[in-house]
Amino acid sequence: MTLQLFIESSTPLKAKGKLQLTYLNEQFEGSFIATPNLIKLKTIQPFKGMVAAVGIEPGSVSTFLQSNGGLSKVAQQQIYFLVFDIFHLYNLFRLKPQALLALYQEALAILKTKGELVEFGKIDPSSDLGNTLATWLHTQVKKKFKHQYCSPKGLLYSFQNLLKLFPEDFNL
């Protein structure tokens, strides 16, 4: 796997760019935004809308950006981890879309039994409810598919984007 990063714009507080790589003979393209304490990666193709993100732990002396706006070594390493998150989700989506759908539906059913008002595919990952759902999905994906994603919110956001953008793959 050869990963190419292209920084399109940068300041000491934010860098934006694109990444390209080949995985299983498939060309992947994504965009990223990096700040001193956050990196967010989003796919452009083949499946638009998958997201992975990671933040710096509070109190850490590490940062994702150098003073000139370039990516630090820590940031470059974290981008690889985020790419692996995208690959795992991509493989689950291609190979087990019904398992992803069943997991999401199970989570919604649990929330409904607790009296929560939930609408399929429309839960804000930043809300308290979204946080609860994201944490549950994160734990279940780790248990069932043996991969721990960097960001529970990114996982929920990606689940919902895939459901919305590719309903035919889920037989919706």
C-alpha positions as CSV (number, residue, x, y, z in Angstrom):
1,M,0.0,0.0,0.0
2,T,1.5,3.3,-1.1
3,L,-0.2,6.3,0.5
4,Q,0.2,9.7,-1.1
5,L,-0.6,12.8,0.9
6,F,-1.1,16.2,-0.8
7,I,-1.4,19.3,1.3
8,E,-3.5,21.8,-0.5
9,S,-3.4,24.6,2.1
10,S,-1.9,25.0,5.5
11,T,-1.4,27.4,8.3
12,P,0.0,26.7,11.8
13,L,-3.6,26.0,12.9
14,K,-5.1,24.0,10.0
15,A,-3.9,21.9,7.1
16,K,-6.2,20.6,4.3
17,G,-5.4,18.1,1.7
18,K,-6.1,14.9,-0.2
19,L,-4.8,11.4,0.0
20,Q,-4.7,8.7,-2.6
21,L,-3.8,5.0,-2.4
22,T,-4.5,1.6,-3.9
23,Y,-6.0,-1.2,-1.8
24,L,-7.0,-4.6,-3.2
25,N,-6.6,-3.2,-6.7
26,E,-9.1,-0.4,-5.8
27,Q,-8.2,3.2,-6.1
28,F,-9.1,5.2,-2.9
29,E,-9.3,8.9,-2.7
30,G,-10.0,11.0,0.4
31,S,-9.7,14.4,1.9
32,F,-8.3,15.3,5.3
33,I,-8.3,18.2,7.7
34,A,-5.7,18.4,10.4
35,T,-5.6,20.9,13.3
36,P,-3.1,20.8,16.2
37,N,-5.4,18.4,18.1
38,L,-7.6,16.7,15.5
39,I,-7.4,14.8,12.2
40,K,-10.5,14.0,10.2
41,L,-10.4,11.8,7.1
42,K,-13.3,11.5,4.7
43,T,-13.6,9.2,1.6
44,I,-14.3,10.6,-1.8
45,Q,-14.2,7.4,-3.7
46,P,-15.1,4.6,-4.1
47,F,-17.6,5.1,-1.3
48,K,-18.2,8.8,-0.5
49,G,-18.9,9.6,3.1
50,M,-17.0,7.2,5.2
51,V,-15.3,9.2,8.0
52,A,-12.5,8.4,10.5
53,A,-11.2,10.9,13.0
54,V,-8.8,11.0,15.9
55,G,-8.0,13.6,18.5
56,I,-5.0,14.3,20.8
57,E,-5.6,13.2,24.4
58,P,-6.0,16.2,26.8
59,G,-2.7,17.0,28.5
60,S,-0.6,15.4,25.7
61,V,2.5,17.3,24.5
62,S,2.1,15.9,21.0
63,T,0.5,17.9,18.2
64,F,-0.6,17.0,14.7
65,L,0.8,20.1,13.1
66,Q,4.2,21.6,12.9
67,S,4.7,25.4,13.4
68,N,4.9,25.8,9.6
69,G,1.6,24.0,9.0
70,G,3.1,20.7,7.9
71,L,2.0,17.4,9.3
72,S,3.9,16.1,12.3
73,K,5.2,12.5,12.4
74,V,2.5,11.7,14.9
75,A,-0.1,13.0,12.4
76,Q,1.3,11.0,9.6
77,Q,1.2,7.9,11.7
78,Q,-2.4,8.6,12.8
79,I,-3.5,9.0,9.2
80,Y,-2.3,5.4,8.5
81,F,-4.5,4.2,11.5
82,L,-7.4,6.2,10.1
83,V,-6.9,4.6,6.7
84,F,-7.1,1.2,8.3
85,D,-10.4,2.2,10.0
86,I,-11.7,3.1,6.5
87,F,-10.5,-0.2,5.1
88,H,-12.2,-2.2,7.8
89,L,-15.4,-0.4,7.3
90,Y,-15.1,-0.7,3.5
91,N,-14.6,-4.4,3.8
92,L,-17.6,-4.8,6.2
93,F,-19.7,-2.7,3.8
94,R,-18.7,-4.8,0.8
95,L,-18.8,-8.2,2.5
96,K,-21.3,-7.9,5.3
97,P,-23.7,-5.1,4.6
98,Q,-26.6,-6.9,6.3
99,A,-24.5,-7.4,9.5
100,L,-23.9,-3.6,9.6
101,L,-27.6,-3.0,9.1
102,A,-28.6,-5.5,11.8
103,L,-26.2,-3.9,14.2
104,Y,-27.6,-0.4,13.6
105,Q,-31.2,-1.7,13.8
106,E,-30.4,-3.4,17.1
107,A,-29.0,-0.2,18.5
108,L,-32.1,1.7,17.5
109,A,-34.4,-0.9,19.0
110,I,-32.5,-0.7,22.3
111,L,-32.9,3.1,22.3
112,K,-36.6,2.9,21.5
113,T,-37.2,0.5,24.5
114,K,-35.7,3.2,26.7
115,G,-38.3,5.6,25.4
116,E,-36.0,7.6,23.1
117,L,-37.4,9.1,19.9
118,V,-35.1,7.9,17.1
119,E,-35.4,8.3,13.4
120,F,-33.6,5.7,11.2
121,G,-30.4,7.2,9.7
122,K,-30.9,10.7,11.2
123,I,-29.2,10.7,14.6
124,D,-26.8,13.5,15.2
125,P,-23.5,12.0,16.3
126,S,-22.7,15.1,18.4
127,S,-25.9,14.9,20.4
128,D,-26.2,13.0,23.7
129,L,-28.3,10.3,22.0
130,G,-25.8,10.1,19.2
131,N,-23.0,9.8,21.7
132,T,-24.8,6.9,23.4
133,L,-25.5,5.2,20.0
134,A,-21.9,5.7,18.8
135,T,-20.4,4.3,21.9
136,W,-22.6,1.2,21.7
137,L,-21.9,0.7,18.0
138,H,-18.2,1.1,18.7
139,T,-18.2,-1.6,21.4
140,Q,-20.3,-4.0,19.3
141,V,-18.1,-3.6,16.2
142,K,-15.0,-4.3,18.2
143,K,-16.6,-7.4,19.8
144,K,-18.2,-8.8,16.6
145,F,-15.7,-7.7,13.9
146,K,-12.4,-7.6,16.0
147,H,-11.5,-4.0,15.1
148,Q,-11.5,-1.0,17.3
149,Y,-12.2,2.2,15.4
150,C,-10.4,5.4,16.4
151,S,-13.6,7.4,16.6
152,P,-17.1,6.2,17.8
153,K,-18.7,9.3,16.3
154,G,-17.0,8.8,13.0
155,L,-18.2,5.2,13.0
156,L,-21.8,6.3,13.6
157,Y,-21.5,9.1,11.0
158,S,-20.1,6.6,8.4
159,F,-22.8,4.0,9.2
160,Q,-25.6,6.5,8.6
161,N,-23.9,7.9,5.5
162,L,-23.6,4.5,4.0
163,L,-27.2,3.7,4.8
164,K,-28.3,6.9,3.1
165,L,-26.0,6.9,0.1
166,F,-26.2,3.2,-0.7
167,P,-29.6,1.9,0.3
168,E,-29.7,-0.8,-2.4
169,D,-26.7,-2.5,-0.8
170,F,-28.7,-2.9,2.4
171,N,-31.9,-3.9,0.6
172,L,-33.7,-0.9,2.1
